[in-house]
């Protein structure tokens, strides 16, 4: 490939890598939010049920 042909290919590859990284980060954030919510709500419900009993 020539320099002109190679540059767009590298740029596309970089974009693909950045998008994949972004998606992975978003999935990690979603998983962490769900875990935090489950732990926090679980603790809240646990405390609520103990006080009611």
Secondary structure, 3 states (H helix, E strand, C coil): CCHHHHHHHHHHHHHHHHHHHHHHHHHHHHHHHHHHHHHHHHHHHHHHHHHHC
